[in-house]
Each structure stands twice: as C-alpha cells, then as structure tokens.
C-alpha cells in the first residue's frame, strides 16, 4: 500500500489522525509535560504508537516546527523548542546571556518573596479575578555589581503551582519560567518614567532620573502565567527590535 493510500485510510471516519497526533503532542508541550529540550519520539516511534504512515508523522512534525514548538535535527530527531525571541514582538533581555556577551559578571538578588492575593489594579492588568493567589517576587539584577534592572513579578499559582515551593537559588524567576512553562501568547508595554526615591536607591541613580520600564504578560493556551515589570536606568540600557514589514501580522503606525 502506498503512503498516499494509507493517508486516505487514516483520514477516513472520525477525526483526522494527523490532527489527533498534532493535538496530542501540542497538549504535552503546552501542559509542560514535555518541557523545552525534551526529545520528541522519533518518527518510527510515532508511527508505531498511532499506527500511521511516515507521511502523516512527517506532516505533523513539520507543522509543529513551522509553529516554533519543536526543533527538528537531521539524524538526531526533534526536541521541544525553547520559547523563541522571534515569537515575541519584543524580547525581554536575558541578563546572564547579555553579561556573557559583554564579558561582565551577572548575579541577582531576590529582595522580596511572598504569596498574596491579587489586588484590583493587577487584576485589571492581568484579566484575573481580584483575590487570585499569586507568587509576588522582587528581584534586583546586577552587572559587575552595578544594578542593571529592578524587577517586580507576579506568577499565577493556578497555572504554575510548583513556583510556590521554588527558592530561585540558581536561576532568576524569568529564566526559571521560560525553561519550565512554554508560553503561547505575550504582551509588551514599554514606557518611560522618572525614578522615585525608592527606585533610585535600588538602582543607584539620582531621584528623578529617567528610567525605561518594560511590562510583559504571558499566557499559556489562554491561562495567565506571569507579569513582569522591569525598570532599567535610562542611561544604562536600550531595547532593540528587529523586524520586517513582510512578517505575518506586522503592522505599521505613526
């Protein structure tokens, strides 16, 4: 029987087998069952599991790769992809990676860590009900012992319950989340502000100095994951976004 004939049989009656395999794999990735770096079963393993043709499996894996969920490697198979910067309109800086590029030393300090109910203002920003239990973290990021960013983050414990017991001794909260919870949607807001006395003290700048504030909210298949509000000293940081007007969904404005 040819691959085309088998594909016809697989698609007959009920749900198309291609869609079923794709949905199964996507569900495992989106739920975190298969975290970034996890090896996806080889084509012959999926063929045996679903009783389908190589053509169908190849089509599924090609679609998942095109959507940025997996990375395909010749001979080595496929792995679950890290959330890609190209999937966001604007990337939040990876502090450790940036330090490695510039030859500086990076470290972070968790200044505050509490579990608390969501207040009204945050509920409006996140779309969650007020009172939702959240992990609230305040982190200072330092480059060569000079403060480079002050981060305030909320993590939805209904979506990421394991965060309640995480100490973040090794990785800062943002890095920890990216490695464990794949996100499907993100929103960025960028604005300027003048540092009040408390922020100025944290960042070791003058009160009233210009700061760049980046807010990022992410969701996983409709479930809210996290909000990060990061303030950067205006004279120590800049954001660069590279894009093409031909990119699907790109818009131009004043």
N, C-alpha and C positions, 0 to 999 in steps of 0.2 A: 504494500500500500504506500502511495506517495505521501510526502509531508502535507501537500495541499489537500489530499483526500482525508487525511487524519484531522486536519484543521477543520474541515467541514463537519466531520462527525462530532468533534469536540464542541462546536458551536451550536449543534442541534439540540433543541429542547432545553428549557430552563435557562439559567444564567450562563452566559458565555464563559467557558473555562478560563480564557485569557483574563477576563475581568475578575473572576474569582481568585486566581493566583495573585494578580496585582493587588487586589483589596487585602488579601491575607498578608502579603509582605509589607504593604504600606501600614497596616494596622500594627504589625510588630515593631516597625520603626517608630511610628508616631507615639506608641504607648511607652517607648523606652525599653521594651523587651530586648530589642536589638539596638544597642547604643552605637554612637559613632565609632568606627573601627571594627565593628563586629563583621565576621565573614558571612556573607550570604551563601546559602547552599549552592554548590556547583550545578551547572545545567543538567548533568545526568542525574544528580540527586533530586532536583525538582521534577524532572521527567518521571522518575520512579515514584515520587511521592504523589503526584497528581495524575499519573497515567496518561501523559500527554506527549505531544511531539516536541522535538527540539525547536521547531519553528515557533511554536507558541511560547515556549520559555524564553527564547531569544527576544521575541517581541516584547514580552513583559519587562525583561531586564533592560532593554534599550529604552523603553518608555520611562522607567524609574531613573535611569541615568540621565536622560534628557531633562527630567524634572529636578535633578540635583539631589535626589535621595540616596543614590548609590554611586560608587565609582567603579568602573569596570577596568580590569587589568588583564592584559593578554597573558594567558597561561596561569596567572595567579588567581583568577576568578574575580568576584565582586565583593566590595565591602561597603558598609553603611557610611555615607559621606559625613564629614564634619559640616555643620551649617556654614554655608559659603558666604563670603562678603559680597559676592555678586548677587546674592539673593536679597540683599537689603539695599534700600536707597542710599543709605549712608552707614558706614561701618563704625562701630564703637571701637576705639583703639584697644588693641591687645597690649597691655602695658609691658608685660615681660618680653614679648616679641619685639616691641619697639626699642626697649632697652638693649636687647641683644644686637639689634641692627646698628645702634648708635654707640655701642661699647660702654654703656652706662650700667650701673648696678640698680636692680629693681627690688623693692620689697614693699609689703603692705602691712597695715595695722588695722585690725578690727577695733574700732573705738566704742561701738555700742551694738548690742545684740539682744533683742527682746522679741517675744511673741505677744502680739497685741491685736485688738480688733481694728478693722479698717474705719477711718474717720470719714466724715461726709465728703470732704474735699477730694480725698483719694478715691472714694467710691465713685464720684462723678468722673474722675480721670480714667479709671480702670473699667467702669461698667459693672462692677461687682456690688452686691448689697453692702450697705454700711454694717459694720459689726463682723464681717468675714474675718476669720482668723488668718493673720499674716505674720511671716517672719520679717522683722524690720532690722536692717543692718546698716551701720555707718562705717565706711572704710576710707582710710587715707592711703593714697598711692604715692610712693616716694621714688625719685630717681636720683641716685648718688646722694641719698639722704635729704634731698630737697623736695618738698611737697609738689607733686605734679597734678594731682586731682583729688577732689573730695567727693565721695560717692555716697548717696543715700539710696537704699534699695529695699523694695518690698517683694517678697516671694509668697505666692499663693500656696498655702499648705494643703489645700484641697487637691491641687494639681501636682505638687511636689512634696508629699508628706515626709519623705526621707530627709528633707532640709531641716526639719525640726531638731534632729539629733546631730547634724553636721557641725563640726567645730571650725571648718575652713582653716585648718592649720597649715595645709600645703598650698592650696590654690585659693585665690580671691573668689568671692561669690560668683562673679560674672563668668569666669573661666570654668568654675565647677559646674555651673548650669549648662553651659554650652557643650560640655563633654558628656552630660548625662540626659539632658532633656532636649530633644530636637524640636525646634520651633517651626511653625508653618506660616506665621504672619508677624510682621513687625511694623511699628510706627515710630517715627522720629520727630522730635520737635527741637529746634535749635533757637536759642535766644541769647541776648546779651543782658548782663546785669552788673550793678555795682556791688562790690563786696561790703557786707555789713561788718561790724567789728568781730563777730564770732567767726565768720568765714575767713576774714582777713587774717585772724590769728592762726587758724588751721593751715592756711596756705602760705603763711609768712609773707603777706603782701600788705600794702597800705589800705586802711579803711577807705572805701570809695573807689578803689582800683577796679578797672574793667575786668570782667570775667566772662567767659563763654560757658553757657550751660547747655548741656545736651541731655534730653529726656528720651528714653527708649522704653517702649512697652512691647512685649511679645506674647503671642498666643500659640497654643498647640491644638490644632484642629478645633478651634473655637473656644477652648478653655484658656482663661488668662493664666500666664506663667509668672511674669515678673515685670516690675517697673524699676528702672534705674534713672536717677537724676544725678548727673555728674557735672561738677563745676571745675573749670580749668582757669588758671591765671591767664589773662588775655595776652600777656607778653611772652608766655612760655609755650603756647600751644596754637596750632591751627588745624583745621579739618580740610581734607582734600577728597573730593568725589570725582571719579572719572566715569563718564557715561557717553552714550551715543544717542542722537535723536532717532536712530533707527531701532533702538531697543524696544521690544514689545512693551506697551504700557507707559512708555516715557512720554512726558508732557512738557510743553514749553510755556513759560509765563513771563510776566514783566519782572 
